[in-house]
Amino acid sequence: MQVASRIWFLAAIAAAALCQPLAPAVADDLADCNSGPPAKVEAACASIINDTARPTDDRIKAYLGRSRLYLNSAKIDLALADAEAALKLDSNSVQALLQRGVAYQRTGKLDLAKADFDRALEIEPKNALALLSRGNLRSQQRNWPEAIGDFDAAIAARQDFAQAYVSRGRAYSESSQLDKALSDLNAAIAINVNVPAAFYWRGQTFRRKGDIDRAIEDFSRAIAQGPKNDMAPYYARAQLYSSKGDYTRALADLDAVLAVAPDSAAAKQLRQSTLAMQTELAKAQGGDKGNDKPKALPASPSTSEMAGQIAPLPQAAASGNAAGKPLLDRARQLIVQAKYADAVGLLNQVLTADPRDEAALQLRSSARTRLGQLAEARADLDELIKLRPNDATALALRGVTSAAMRQPDQGMVDVEAALKINPNSAQAHYSRGIVHRQLGKVPAALADFDRAIAIDPRMSPAFYERGITQMSLNQLDKALTDFDQALALARVYDLAKAARGVVLLMKGNSAEGLADINAVLERNPSNQTAVFGRGLALVNSGQFDRAIVALDTVVGKAADDSMARTLRARAYLGKGETRSALADLDLVLKARPSDASALTLRGSVFSALRDYPKALKDLNEAVERRETIESYVARAQVYEAQNDSEKAAADYRRATELVPRSVFETNAQANAKKKAQQLSKRVPCGDMAGGGTCL
C-alpha cells in the first residue's frame, strides 16, 4: 500500500505539472486543444495535427495538448506517441521532454524518464517543473539526498511553488527529518490550502512523530480534498483508527479502499485483522445482539446555534448602490469575524439609502440569523424573494428559517417551491431534510441529506445534519463518520466538533470526546451542545453536583430540551434527590410520552421511592418501546425488591444479551452480569414440572 501511496502522490504532482496553461492561441480549435473541455480536446488537437498547412508551433502545441489529455486519462502509450511526435518537430521542446519523461516514468522506464528530465534541464537549468519532475523520480527511487537537492533548486527558482514544498516535505519525512518535513508541509499549505498531498504527507509526518490525532485529522483533510479514487489516505487513516481500537471507523475506511481496489492484499489483510479484533471486543462486552430503534437526540442546538447552521454566508451579490459598496465589503468582513451586530449596523445604513439592495438584504438576513433574530432574518428574506421570486436558494433559506422558528409546515412550502424551481439545488434538499426531521419524517430527512451530499460532496452542514439524524436512530458509528467528514471539510466547525464529542462520550471514549468538547468551549463557552457534553462527562465520572450546574445553563434554552432534562434527572438521581429528578422527567414525558430513556429513569426514581407499581408501569412501557440494557436492569431491581427472583433473573439475563449502546448501558450490563451470577445460585435451573429459569 505504500507503493500505492507513492503512485498516488506522483500522479497528483505530475497532473499539476502537466496542466499548466500554454500560451493563448488565436484559432478556436487551438484554444480548445490546449484548454478546452476534455470532450473537445481530442478532436480539436487532431484537427490541427492533421492540417499540414498549420504552423509548426501550432502542431507542436496540439501534440502536447493531446498528450496531456492522454496522460491525465491513463492512456500512457498514446501520450508517449504524441510527446515523441512533438519532439520530432522540435527536439528542444522542454514541455515535450517533460511529458515523455512522465510517460516513461509511469511505465516503469525510469532511466529513460531521467534522461528526458536531464535533457530538459540542460536546455533550461532553472526550469522549476523539470526540477520537480526529476526530484519526484529520485524520490520514487528513494534517493532522498539528490531528490532534496532538486527540490531545493525548484524552490529557489520559484518561491511560491507549493508542490515543490510538498515533495521536499515528503522526502524529509521519508528520511526521518521530521521537523524539516513539517516546516515544508506547513509552508505548502500556507501557499495553497487546497493541495491534498500536503495534508497526506503532513499526516504521515505526524504519525511518525506519534501525534496520532493530528495525523488522523490531516488524512481526513486529504480525503475531503482529493479525488474519490485516491485510497492512500483512507488506508493510512484506517491503520490509525485500528491502532486506537476504533474498529468501526477503521472498517469503514477499509471498505472504501476495497470498493476501489478490491484486489489490495494489504487492505484485505488489515480488514481481516481489524474485524477479528472487533469481534473479540464484542465478545468481551457480552454478546452481539441488539436493536437500532429510534431514541431521542442527544442534544438540541439552541436557536442561535441552529441559526449559524441554516444560513451560510451568501456569495457576493450585485449592489445597485455604489456608495454602499464599501459598507457591504466591511459588513462581510465583520460577519466572517463573527461580529454580527456590528455588521447589522452597517447594513442598516445601506438599506436606509436603498431598501432594494439585494446584497445588503442577503447579508443582513445572514447576520440576523446568526444573532438568533429569526423573525427579522425571515423578513429580510421576504423582501429578497419579492425582488427575486425564482431564487431557489433564498426560498430554501427562508424555509429552513421557518423550521428553526418551529413552523415546519410553512418551511415545507418554501423548500418544495425551491425544489420545483431547481430540483438539483443542494441547499434546497438540505433545507427540506431539516424540515422533514422536525416533522418526525426521519427516513425522508436522511434521503434529502443524502441527495444534498450527492449534489455537493463538500457541503459540510449536510454531513453534520445527517450525523445528527443518525444519532436520533441510535446509529452512533454512522453519526461519527459524518461528523468526521464535516470536520474534514471545515476544520473550525464547532457544532460538528461538539456533536462528535457527545457521540464519543456516549460510546465511552472519554479522552477523545472531552478533547472535542473542551476545544469548542475554549472558543465559545456558551455552545449548548458542548455544555451538554461537559455535563455528560461529569455525570459519567460521578460528579453530579458539577453536572447539574452545567446542565442548568442548557435546560430551558431550546424549545426541546428533553435530553438535557433527562441527563440532569440522572444526575439528581445519582445524588439521591429523587423529587428534583421526578420533576424533570415529568416535564420530559409530558412533551414526549413515549421517550423510552425518560420512562426508564422515571421507573428508577419510583423504585428509589419504593413506589413499585408505578415503577413497573413505566419500566414495562419502556421495554415495550425500546429494549435497552438499562430498562431491563432497572426492572430486574424492582422484581428483586419484590422478592421475585425468577423474573429478576430473566431480566438480568436479557440485559447481558444486548449490545451496549452507551457508556451508561455498559455500566448497567456489568452490574447485570454480577447479579445474574448471584441469582443463579438462588434460582433453580428448572423444577420437577419443567418450570423455573435457567441461567
PLY file of the C-alpha trace (Angstrom):
ply
format ascii 1.0
element vertex 695
property float x
property float y
property float z
element edge 694
property int vertex1
property int vertex2
end_header
0.00 0.00 0.00
2.98 2.29 0.48
3.75 1.80 -3.22
0.18 2.83 -3.95
0.61 5.96 -1.86
3.75 6.89 -3.78
1.98 6.40 -7.09
-0.94 8.48 -5.82
1.44 11.24 -4.85
3.39 11.17 -8.10
0.22 11.20 -10.15
-1.02 14.25 -8.28
2.28 16.06 -8.81
2.51 15.09 -12.46
-1.02 16.25 -13.12
-0.27 19.59 -11.54
2.93 19.97 -13.51
1.40 19.00 -16.83
-1.77 21.02 -16.55
-0.03 24.38 -16.73
-1.76 26.54 -19.36
0.10 27.09 -22.61
0.24 30.40 -24.44
-3.15 31.55 -25.75
-3.87 30.83 -29.41
-5.90 32.81 -31.88
-7.78 29.95 -33.51
-10.72 28.37 -31.67
-9.53 24.80 -32.26
-6.13 25.60 -30.78
-7.81 27.14 -27.75
-10.00 24.05 -27.35
-6.99 21.76 -27.81
-4.94 23.46 -25.12
-7.53 24.50 -22.54
-10.98 23.46 -23.68
-13.35 20.93 -22.09
-11.91 17.38 -22.14
-14.63 16.24 -24.52
-13.41 18.75 -27.13
-9.66 18.47 -26.65
-9.00 15.29 -28.63
-10.99 16.37 -31.70
-9.59 19.90 -31.68
-6.00 18.70 -31.35
-6.48 16.09 -34.09
-7.84 18.78 -36.42
-4.68 20.83 -36.00
-2.31 17.83 -36.19
-3.89 16.64 -39.44
-3.72 20.09 -41.04
-0.22 20.14 -42.54
-0.73 23.76 -43.56
-0.70 24.77 -39.91
2.43 26.44 -38.50
4.82 24.01 -36.81
4.36 25.69 -33.43
0.61 25.09 -33.61
1.10 21.41 -34.40
3.59 21.02 -31.54
1.09 22.58 -29.14
-1.60 20.26 -30.46
0.55 17.15 -29.91
1.33 18.36 -26.39
-2.31 19.16 -25.64
-3.46 15.72 -26.71
-0.55 14.03 -24.93
-1.53 15.84 -21.74
-5.13 14.65 -22.16
-3.94 11.06 -22.62
-1.65 11.27 -19.58
-4.49 12.52 -17.39
-6.77 9.72 -18.62
-4.10 6.98 -18.16
-3.68 6.31 -21.91
0.08 6.20 -21.49
1.06 4.65 -24.84
-0.91 7.30 -26.76
0.54 10.05 -24.57
4.06 8.78 -25.28
3.45 8.67 -29.03
2.22 12.27 -29.12
5.11 13.53 -26.99
7.57 11.83 -29.35
5.80 13.36 -32.35
6.19 16.79 -30.79
9.90 16.13 -30.21
10.36 15.17 -33.87
9.11 18.65 -34.72
11.20 20.32 -32.00
13.83 18.23 -30.25
14.42 21.03 -27.73
10.82 21.32 -26.52
11.13 21.23 -22.74
7.42 20.59 -22.30
7.55 17.61 -24.67
10.56 16.19 -22.85
8.75 16.51 -19.51
5.62 14.82 -20.81
7.56 11.99 -22.41
9.55 11.64 -19.20
6.39 11.31 -17.13
5.01 8.73 -19.60
8.25 6.72 -19.29
8.08 7.03 -15.50
4.55 5.69 -15.37
5.52 2.66 -17.43
8.49 1.92 -15.15
11.19 3.05 -17.61
12.92 5.17 -15.02
16.27 5.51 -16.79
14.61 6.86 -19.93
12.49 9.20 -17.80
15.57 10.57 -16.04
17.32 11.08 -19.38
14.41 13.24 -20.56
14.35 15.27 -17.34
18.14 15.74 -17.52
17.88 16.88 -21.14
15.13 19.37 -20.23
17.39 20.80 -17.52
20.32 21.10 -19.93
18.10 23.32 -22.05
16.57 25.26 -19.12
18.66 24.70 -15.96
16.28 26.67 -13.74
13.01 25.22 -15.01
11.09 24.57 -11.78
8.79 21.92 -13.31
11.73 19.97 -14.68
13.50 20.10 -11.32
10.31 18.96 -9.57
9.83 16.09 -12.04
13.40 14.82 -11.62
13.15 15.21 -7.86
9.95 13.15 -7.81
11.63 10.46 -9.89
14.52 10.34 -7.42
12.01 10.12 -4.57
10.41 7.15 -6.29
13.88 5.56 -6.29
14.22 6.56 -2.61
17.29 8.62 -3.43
16.41 11.22 -0.81
19.56 13.41 -0.79
19.55 14.03 -4.55
15.77 14.43 -4.58
16.02 17.09 -1.87
18.72 18.83 -3.93
16.33 19.04 -6.91
13.53 20.38 -4.73
15.89 22.97 -3.22
16.67 24.20 -6.71
12.98 24.21 -7.72
12.07 26.32 -4.69
15.00 28.67 -5.34
13.70 29.15 -8.87
10.09 29.64 -7.75
9.48 30.67 -4.14
5.70 30.10 -4.21
5.88 26.58 -5.68
3.62 24.69 -3.25
4.13 21.32 -4.97
7.90 21.58 -4.55
7.46 22.20 -0.81
5.17 19.14 -0.64
7.70 16.98 -2.45
10.60 18.15 -0.31
8.48 17.72 2.83
7.69 14.17 1.77
11.41 13.48 1.18
12.31 14.90 4.59
9.57 12.81 6.21
10.66 9.60 4.50
14.27 10.25 5.53
13.23 10.86 9.18
13.93 14.62 9.17
10.53 15.23 10.68
10.82 18.83 11.87
12.07 19.92 8.43
9.23 17.96 6.87
6.62 19.74 8.99
8.14 23.12 8.14
7.90 22.43 4.40
4.41 20.95 4.51
3.13 23.85 6.61
4.66 26.22 4.06
2.90 24.38 1.21
-0.45 24.64 2.98
0.13 28.34 3.69
0.74 28.90 -0.04
-2.25 26.82 -1.15
-4.63 25.21 1.32
-6.20 23.07 -1.43
-3.34 20.62 -2.01
-4.46 17.21 -0.65
-0.94 15.75 -0.95
0.31 18.32 1.58
-2.19 17.09 4.17
-1.46 13.45 3.35
2.28 13.78 3.90
1.86 16.02 6.92
-0.39 13.30 8.32
2.35 10.74 7.69
4.83 13.03 9.43
2.61 13.50 12.48
2.14 9.74 12.53
5.91 9.21 12.65
6.13 11.75 15.48
3.48 9.81 17.41
0.80 12.53 17.16
-1.99 10.16 16.09
-4.94 12.53 16.47
-3.36 15.23 14.30
-2.37 12.61 11.76
-5.97 11.41 11.53
-7.17 14.97 11.11
-4.76 15.55 8.22
-5.68 12.28 6.49
-9.31 13.37 6.78
-8.45 16.68 5.10
-6.66 14.80 2.30
-9.73 12.61 1.81
-12.08 15.59 1.72
-9.98 17.45 -0.86
-8.69 14.63 -3.03
-10.31 12.70 -5.88
-12.61 9.89 -4.81
-10.26 7.19 -6.15
-7.28 8.31 -4.02
-7.17 5.50 -1.49
-3.83 6.12 0.24
-5.24 8.50 2.91
-8.16 6.13 3.58
-5.76 3.25 4.18
-3.45 5.37 6.36
-6.38 6.59 8.45
-7.74 3.05 8.78
-4.40 1.90 10.21
-4.54 4.60 12.87
-8.18 4.00 13.76
-7.43 0.30 14.14
-4.42 1.02 16.36
-6.66 3.17 18.59
-9.26 0.42 18.88
-11.80 2.38 16.83
-12.61 -0.64 14.70
-15.88 0.59 13.22
-14.28 3.64 11.62
-11.26 1.58 10.53
-13.53 -0.92 8.76
-15.46 1.88 7.06
-12.21 3.26 5.60
-11.00 -0.18 4.52
-14.32 -0.88 2.82
-13.84 2.36 0.89
-10.38 1.18 -0.20
-11.62 -2.23 -1.29
-14.52 -0.72 -3.23
-11.93 0.96 -5.48
-9.12 -1.60 -5.22
-10.78 -4.97 -4.49
-7.52 -6.87 -5.03
-5.47 -4.89 -2.50
-3.80 -7.57 -0.38
-2.72 -5.06 2.27
-6.26 -3.72 2.70
-7.72 -7.24 2.82
-5.23 -8.32 5.46
-5.79 -5.24 7.62
-9.56 -5.60 7.32
-9.39 -9.24 8.37
-7.31 -8.47 11.46
-9.44 -5.43 12.36
-12.65 -7.44 12.06
-11.18 -10.15 14.27
-10.26 -7.62 16.94
-13.72 -6.05 16.75
-15.32 -9.48 17.19
-13.17 -10.22 20.22
-14.11 -6.87 21.72
-17.81 -7.58 21.17
-17.45 -10.93 22.92
-15.70 -9.28 25.83
-18.54 -6.79 26.13
-21.12 -9.52 26.35
-22.72 -10.54 23.10
-23.57 -9.21 19.69
-27.34 -8.85 19.76
-29.25 -5.62 19.95
-31.53 -3.30 18.11
-31.45 0.06 16.44
-34.82 1.51 17.36
-35.04 5.31 17.41
-34.22 7.27 20.52
-34.09 10.91 21.46
-31.46 13.21 20.03
-28.54 13.64 22.41
-28.84 17.39 22.43
-30.83 20.08 20.71
-28.89 23.07 19.43
-30.02 26.41 20.77
-31.78 28.85 18.46
-28.58 30.78 17.87
-26.68 27.58 17.06
-29.36 26.48 14.61
-29.14 29.93 13.12
-25.48 29.55 12.37
-26.30 26.27 10.66
-29.12 27.33 8.39
-27.77 30.49 6.85
-24.45 30.12 5.05
-22.70 33.37 4.27
-24.08 34.35 0.86
-21.94 34.84 -2.18
-21.35 38.43 -3.15
-24.42 39.78 -4.93
-24.55 42.79 -7.17
-25.31 46.03 -5.38
-27.04 48.84 -7.17
-25.70 51.32 -4.65
-22.08 52.17 -5.49
-21.81 54.38 -2.42
-22.81 51.44 -0.23
-20.22 49.02 -1.60
-17.51 49.86 0.98
-20.05 49.29 3.75
-21.07 45.96 2.21
-17.45 44.81 1.98
-16.85 45.78 5.59
-20.06 44.03 6.69
-18.89 40.81 5.01
-15.62 41.01 6.91
-17.46 41.56 10.18
-19.66 38.51 9.58
-16.60 36.36 8.91
-15.18 37.69 12.21
-18.48 36.77 13.97
-19.20 40.45 14.73
-22.79 40.12 13.63
-24.33 43.08 15.47
-21.73 45.45 14.02
-22.45 44.06 10.55
-26.19 44.64 11.00
-25.49 48.29 11.94
-23.60 48.88 8.69
-26.19 47.04 6.61
-28.97 49.14 8.13
-27.21 52.19 6.72
-27.02 50.65 3.24
-30.68 49.63 3.27
-31.81 53.02 4.54
-30.28 54.51 1.41
-31.60 51.75 -0.85
-34.20 49.33 0.63
-33.96 47.16 -2.51
-30.23 46.45 -2.26
-30.18 42.65 -2.72
-26.65 42.13 -1.44
-27.44 44.04 1.76
-30.66 42.06 2.31
-28.76 38.79 1.87
-26.05 39.76 4.29
-28.36 41.23 6.91
-30.50 38.10 6.85
-27.37 36.01 7.40
-26.13 38.21 10.26
-29.54 38.35 11.94
-29.88 34.59 11.69
-26.58 34.13 13.45
-27.77 36.51 16.18
-30.85 34.32 16.66
-33.13 37.08 15.30
-35.04 34.63 13.14
-38.19 36.69 12.58
-36.13 39.66 11.40
-33.97 37.39 9.23
-37.06 35.92 7.60
-38.41 39.44 6.98
-35.22 40.22 5.03
-35.66 37.03 3.03
-39.27 38.03 2.35
-38.04 41.27 0.78
-35.34 39.47 -1.17
-37.84 36.96 -2.57
-40.12 39.81 -3.65
-37.22 41.07 -5.73
-36.15 37.58 -6.87
-39.24 35.31 -6.71
-37.50 32.45 -8.55
-34.39 32.37 -6.38
-34.28 28.74 -5.18
-31.54 29.39 -2.63
-33.41 32.28 -1.00
-36.60 30.19 -0.82
-34.68 27.28 0.70
-33.12 29.55 3.32
-36.50 31.02 4.20
-37.91 27.52 4.51
-35.28 26.34 6.96
-35.53 29.63 8.85
-39.25 28.98 9.30
-38.40 25.49 10.54
-35.99 26.98 13.10
-38.92 29.17 14.23
-40.91 25.96 14.86
-43.07 26.50 11.77
-42.14 23.41 9.73
-45.31 23.38 7.63
-44.58 26.88 6.34
-40.97 25.86 5.84
-42.02 22.89 3.72
-43.98 25.16 1.37
-40.83 27.19 0.66
-38.43 24.28 0.22
-40.82 22.47 -2.10
-41.11 25.67 -4.16
-37.32 25.90 -4.25
-37.02 22.31 -5.49
-39.64 22.93 -8.15
-37.50 25.79 -9.46
-34.23 23.85 -9.17
-34.51 20.11 -8.47
-30.71 19.91 -8.21
-30.29 22.54 -5.53
-28.16 21.08 -2.74
-29.28 23.87 -0.41
-32.95 23.06 -1.06
-32.52 19.34 -0.39
-30.52 20.14 2.74
-33.22 22.54 3.93
-36.00 20.05 3.24
-34.07 17.45 5.22
-34.12 19.71 8.27
-37.84 20.35 7.82
-38.59 16.65 7.36
-36.70 15.79 10.53
-38.60 18.40 12.51
-41.83 16.86 11.21
-40.65 13.46 12.50
-40.06 12.07 9.00
-36.59 10.74 9.70
-36.16 8.44 6.63
-37.21 11.30 4.35
-34.75 13.60 6.11
-31.91 11.13 5.57
-32.84 10.80 1.89
-32.68 14.58 1.49
-29.31 14.87 3.20
-28.01 12.01 1.04
-29.18 13.87 -2.06
-27.65 17.17 -0.94
-24.31 15.42 -0.38
-24.52 13.68 -3.77
-25.03 17.06 -5.46
-22.38 18.86 -3.40
-19.94 16.45 -1.69
-18.22 19.39 0.05
-21.37 20.63 1.80
-20.20 20.16 5.38
-23.51 21.21 7.04
-25.26 18.36 5.21
-22.85 15.85 6.76
-23.45 17.44 10.18
-27.23 17.29 9.87
-27.13 13.74 8.58
-24.98 12.82 11.55
-27.47 14.38 13.96
-30.23 12.41 12.24
-28.24 9.18 12.52
-27.92 9.87 16.24
-31.70 10.00 16.51
-31.74 6.45 15.12
-29.11 5.31 17.62
-26.64 4.87 14.74
-23.71 6.34 16.64
-21.00 4.89 14.41
-22.59 6.31 11.27
-23.04 9.65 13.01
-19.38 9.65 13.98
-18.33 9.08 10.37
-20.48 12.02 9.23
-19.10 14.35 11.90
-15.58 13.33 10.91
-16.34 14.25 7.31
-17.96 17.56 8.26
-14.85 18.48 10.23
-12.56 17.36 7.42
-14.35 19.78 5.10
-14.44 22.64 7.62
-11.78 22.50 10.31
-13.39 25.15 12.53
-16.93 23.79 12.83
-17.99 23.93 16.46
-21.40 22.32 16.04
-19.90 19.24 14.38
-16.98 19.04 16.82
-19.27 19.34 19.85
-21.66 16.73 18.45
-18.75 14.40 17.73
-17.57 14.88 21.30
-21.01 13.93 22.61
-21.08 10.75 20.50
-17.61 9.75 21.66
-18.64 10.30 25.29
-21.78 8.25 24.76
-19.61 5.46 23.37
-17.36 5.63 26.44
-14.40 7.27 24.71
-13.91 9.98 27.33
-10.41 11.14 26.36
-11.21 11.86 22.71
-14.72 13.11 23.46
-13.56 15.60 26.08
-10.84 16.85 23.74
-13.56 17.86 21.26
-15.83 19.33 23.93
-13.05 21.36 25.56
-11.82 22.68 22.20
-15.28 24.04 21.43
-15.78 25.53 24.90
-12.46 27.35 24.68
-13.77 29.20 21.62
-17.38 29.54 22.74
-18.15 28.82 26.42
-21.88 29.11 25.77
-22.09 26.50 22.98
-25.10 24.49 24.13
-24.10 21.17 22.63
-20.62 21.40 24.15
-22.03 22.38 27.55
-24.33 19.36 27.34
-21.27 17.26 26.53
-19.46 18.63 29.57
-22.48 17.69 31.70
-22.49 14.21 30.18
-18.79 13.76 31.02
-19.39 14.90 34.60
-22.31 12.50 35.05
-20.16 9.69 33.60
-17.50 10.40 36.22
-19.99 10.66 39.10
-19.54 14.43 39.60
-23.26 15.02 39.93
-23.15 18.46 41.58
-20.95 19.90 38.85
-23.03 18.18 36.17
-26.19 19.83 37.47
-24.53 23.26 37.44
-23.51 22.74 33.81
-26.88 21.41 32.71
-28.72 24.26 34.44
-27.27 26.52 31.74
-28.70 24.30 28.98
-32.17 23.49 30.29
-34.77 25.92 29.02
-32.58 27.36 26.27
-34.14 25.37 23.42
-37.72 24.59 22.53
-36.93 20.89 23.02
-34.59 20.41 25.97
-35.71 16.83 26.70
-32.29 15.26 26.55
-30.75 17.89 28.80
-33.54 17.44 31.37
-33.19 13.66 31.18
-29.46 13.89 31.80
-29.99 16.33 34.68
-32.54 13.93 36.15
-29.88 11.21 36.01
-27.54 13.50 37.96
-30.27 14.27 40.53
-30.94 10.55 40.91
-27.23 9.93 41.39
-27.29 12.45 44.26
-30.41 10.89 45.73
-32.55 13.99 45.02
-35.47 11.98 43.71
-38.06 14.77 43.80
-35.96 17.02 41.55
-35.31 14.11 39.20
-39.04 13.35 39.07
-39.87 16.98 38.23
-37.53 16.95 35.22
-38.75 13.58 33.96
-42.42 14.52 34.30
-41.81 17.55 32.07
-39.97 15.43 29.51
-42.71 12.80 29.39
-45.42 15.44 29.14
-43.80 16.63 25.92
-42.64 13.17 24.74
-44.84 10.47 26.31
-43.06 7.60 24.55
-39.49 8.62 25.39
-38.03 5.27 26.48
-34.99 6.80 28.20
-37.14 9.08 30.33
-39.55 6.24 31.15
-36.64 4.06 32.28
-35.22 6.77 34.50
-38.61 7.65 35.98
-39.14 3.98 36.71
-35.82 4.01 38.56
-36.92 7.10 40.51
-40.20 5.44 41.55
-38.21 2.36 42.54
-35.95 4.50 44.73
-39.13 5.94 46.31
-40.39 2.33 46.85
-43.43 3.02 44.67
-43.07 -0.29 42.84
-46.40 -0.35 40.96
-45.60 2.99 39.30
-42.04 1.87 38.69
-43.17 -1.31 36.91
-45.71 0.60 34.84
-43.01 2.92 33.48
-40.42 0.19 33.02
-42.81 -2.19 31.25
-43.68 0.60 28.82
-40.00 1.48 28.35
-39.15 -2.13 27.45
-42.09 -2.25 25.06
-40.96 0.99 23.38
-37.32 0.00 23.07
-35.31 -2.82 24.60
-32.33 -1.42 26.47
-29.92 -2.83 29.00
-30.83 -0.10 31.48
-34.56 -0.76 31.28
-34.12 -4.48 31.91
-31.70 -3.90 34.80
-33.99 -1.31 36.40
-36.98 -3.65 36.13
-34.95 -6.55 37.50
-34.09 -4.44 40.54
-37.80 -3.80 41.13
-38.52 -7.54 40.89
-35.70 -8.21 43.36
-37.18 -5.69 45.77
-40.47 -7.59 45.48
-38.65 -10.89 46.10
-39.48 -12.20 42.61
-36.07 -13.71 41.89
-37.21 -15.64 38.84
-38.41 -12.56 36.93
-35.38 -10.60 38.11
-33.08 -13.33 36.79
-34.85 -13.34 33.41
-34.40 -9.57 33.04
-30.77 -9.65 34.12
-30.12 -12.43 31.62
-31.71 -10.45 28.80
-29.63 -7.41 29.78
-26.45 -9.47 29.31
-27.52 -10.42 25.76
-27.90 -6.90 24.36
-25.10 -4.80 22.90
-24.37 -1.68 25.00
-25.37 1.50 23.15
-23.88 3.97 25.58
-21.49 4.19 28.48
-24.49 4.03 30.84
-25.56 0.74 29.28
-22.01 -0.62 29.53
-22.05 0.05 33.26
-25.55 -1.39 33.63
-24.54 -4.54 31.79
-21.57 -5.08 34.10
-24.00 -4.91 37.03
-26.38 -7.29 35.26
-23.66 -9.91 34.84
-22.79 -9.80 38.53
-26.44 -10.02 39.57
-27.10 -12.85 37.14
-24.29 -14.86 38.72
-25.62 -14.20 42.20
-29.18 -15.14 41.32
-28.07 -18.30 39.51
-27.25 -19.70 42.95
-30.78 -18.97 44.19
-32.92 -19.71 41.13
-33.13 -23.43 40.14
-32.39 -24.42 36.57
-35.88 -25.83 36.11
-38.03 -27.83 38.55
-39.79 -31.20 38.54
-42.63 -29.72 36.48
-40.30 -28.21 33.90
-40.64 -24.61 35.11
-38.13 -22.17 36.51
-35.43 -20.04 34.98
-32.17 -21.47 33.72
-29.26 -19.08 33.77
0 1
1 2
2 3
3 4
4 5
5 6
6 7
7 8
8 9
9 10
10 11
11 12
12 13
13 14
14 15
15 16
16 17
17 18
18 19
19 20
20 21
21 22
22 23
23 24
24 25
25 26
26 27
27 28
28 29
29 30
30 31
31 32
32 33
33 34
34 35
35 36
36 37
37 38
38 39
39 40
40 41
41 42
42 43
43 44
44 45
45 46
46 47
47 48
48 49
49 50
50 51
51 52
52 53
53 54
54 55
55 56
56 57
57 58
58 59
59 60
60 61
61 62
62 63
63 64
64 65
65 66
66 67
67 68
68 69
69 70
70 71
71 72
72 73
73 74
74 75
75 76
76 77
77 78
78 79
79 80
80 81
81 82
82 83
83 84
84 85
85 86
86 87
87 88
88 89
89 90
90 91
91 92
92 93
93 94
94 95
95 96
96 97
97 98
98 99
99 100
100 101
101 102
102 103
103 104
104 105
105 106
106 107
107 108
108 109
109 110
110 111
111 112
112 113
113 114
114 115
115 116
116 117
117 118
118 119
119 120
120 121
121 122
122 123
123 124
124 125
125 126
126 127
127 128
128 129
129 130
130 131
131 132
132 133
133 134
134 135
135 136
136 137
137 138
138 139
139 140
140 141
141 142
142 143
143 144
144 145
145 146
146 147
147 148
148 149
149 150
150 151
151 152
152 153
153 154
154 155
155 156
156 157
157 158
158 159
159 160
160 161
161 162
162 163
163 164
164 165
165 166
166 167
167 168
168 169
169 170
170 171
171 172
172 173
173 174
174 175
175 176
176 177
177 178
178 179
179 180
180 181
181 182
182 183
183 184
184 185
185 186
186 187
187 188
188 189
189 190
190 191
191 192
192 193
193 194
194 195
195 196
196 197
197 198
198 199
199 200
200 201
201 202
202 203
203 204
204 205
205 206
206 207
207 208
208 209
209 210
210 211
211 212
212 213
213 214
214 215
215 216
216 217
217 218
218 219
219 220
220 221
221 222
222 223
223 224
224 225
225 226
226 227
227 228
228 229
229 230
230 231
231 232
232 233
233 234
234 235
235 236
236 237
237 238
238 239
239 240
240 241
241 242
242 243
243 244
244 245
245 246
246 247
247 248
248 249
249 250
250 251
251 252
252 253
253 254
254 255
255 256
256 257
257 258
258 259
259 260
260 261
261 262
262 263
263 264
264 265
265 266
266 267
267 268
268 269
269 270
270 271
271 272
272 273
273 274
274 275
275 276
276 277
277 278
278 279
279 280
280 281
281 282
282 283
283 284
284 285
285 286
286 287
287 288
288 289
289 290
290 291
291 292
292 293
293 294
294 295
295 296
296 297
297 298
298 299
299 300
300 301
301 302
302 303
303 304
304 305
305 306
306 307
307 308
308 309
309 310
310 311
311 312
312 313
313 314
314 315
315 316
316 317
317 318
318 319
319 320
320 321
321 322
322 323
323 324
324 325
325 326
326 327
327 328
328 329
329 330
330 331
331 332
332 333
333 334
334 335
335 336
336 337
337 338
338 339
339 340
340 341
341 342
342 343
343 344
344 345
345 346
346 347
347 348
348 349
349 350
350 351
351 352
352 353
353 354
354 355
355 356
356 357
357 358
358 359
359 360
360 361
361 362
362 363
363 364
364 365
365 366
366 367
367 368
368 369
369 370
370 371
371 372
372 373
373 374
374 375
375 376
376 377
377 378
378 379
379 380
380 381
381 382
382 383
383 384
384 385
385 386
386 387
387 388
388 389
389 390
390 391
391 392
392 393
393 394
394 395
395 396
396 397
397 398
398 399
399 400
400 401
401 402
402 403
403 404
404 405
405 406
406 407
407 408
408 409
409 410
410 411
411 412
412 413
413 414
414 415
415 416
416 417
417 418
418 419
419 420
420 421
421 422
422 423
423 424
424 425
425 426
426 427
427 428
428 429
429 430
430 431
431 432
432 433
433 434
434 435
435 436
436 437
437 438
438 439
439 440
440 441
441 442
442 443
443 444
444 445
445 446
446 447
447 448
448 449
449 450
450 451
451 452
452 453
453 454
454 455
455 456
456 457
457 458
458 459
459 460
460 461
461 462
462 463
463 464
464 465
465 466
466 467
467 468
468 469
469 470
470 471
471 472
472 473
473 474
474 475
475 476
476 477
477 478
478 479
479 480
480 481
481 482
482 483
483 484
484 485
485 486
486 487
487 488
488 489
489 490
490 491
491 492
492 493
493 494
494 495
495 496
496 497
497 498
498 499
499 500
500 501
501 502
502 503
503 504
504 505
505 506
506 507
507 508
508 509
509 510
510 511
511 512
512 513
513 514
514 515
515 516
516 517
517 518
518 519
519 520
520 521
521 522
522 523
523 524
524 525
525 526
526 527
527 528
528 529
529 530
530 531
531 532
532 533
533 534
534 535
535 536
536 537
537 538
538 539
539 540
540 541
541 542
542 543
543 544
544 545
545 546
546 547
547 548
548 549
549 550
550 551
551 552
552 553
553 554
554 555
555 556
556 557
557 558
558 559
559 560
560 561
561 562
562 563
563 564
564 565
565 566
566 567
567 568
568 569
569 570
570 571
571 572
572 573
573 574
574 575
575 576
576 577
577 578
578 579
579 580
580 581
581 582
582 583
583 584
584 585
585 586
586 587
587 588
588 589
589 590
590 591
591 592
592 593
593 594
594 595
595 596
596 597
597 598
598 599
599 600
600 601
601 602
602 603
603 604
604 605
605 606
606 607
607 608
608 609
609 610
610 611
611 612
612 613
613 614
614 615
615 616
616 617
617 618
618 619
619 620
620 621
621 622
622 623
623 624
624 625
625 626
626 627
627 628
628 629
629 630
630 631
631 632
632 633
633 634
634 635
635 636
636 637
637 638
638 639
639 640
640 641
641 642
642 643
643 644
644 645
645 646
646 647
647 648
648 649
649 650
650 651
651 652
652 653
653 654
654 655
655 656
656 657
657 658
658 659
659 660
660 661
661 662
662 663
663 664
664 665
665 666
666 667
667 668
668 669
669 670
670 671
671 672
672 673
673 674
674 675
675 676
676 677
677 678
678 679
679 680
680 681
681 682
682 683
683 684
684 685
685 686
686 687
687 688
688 689
689 690
690 691
691 692
692 693
693 694
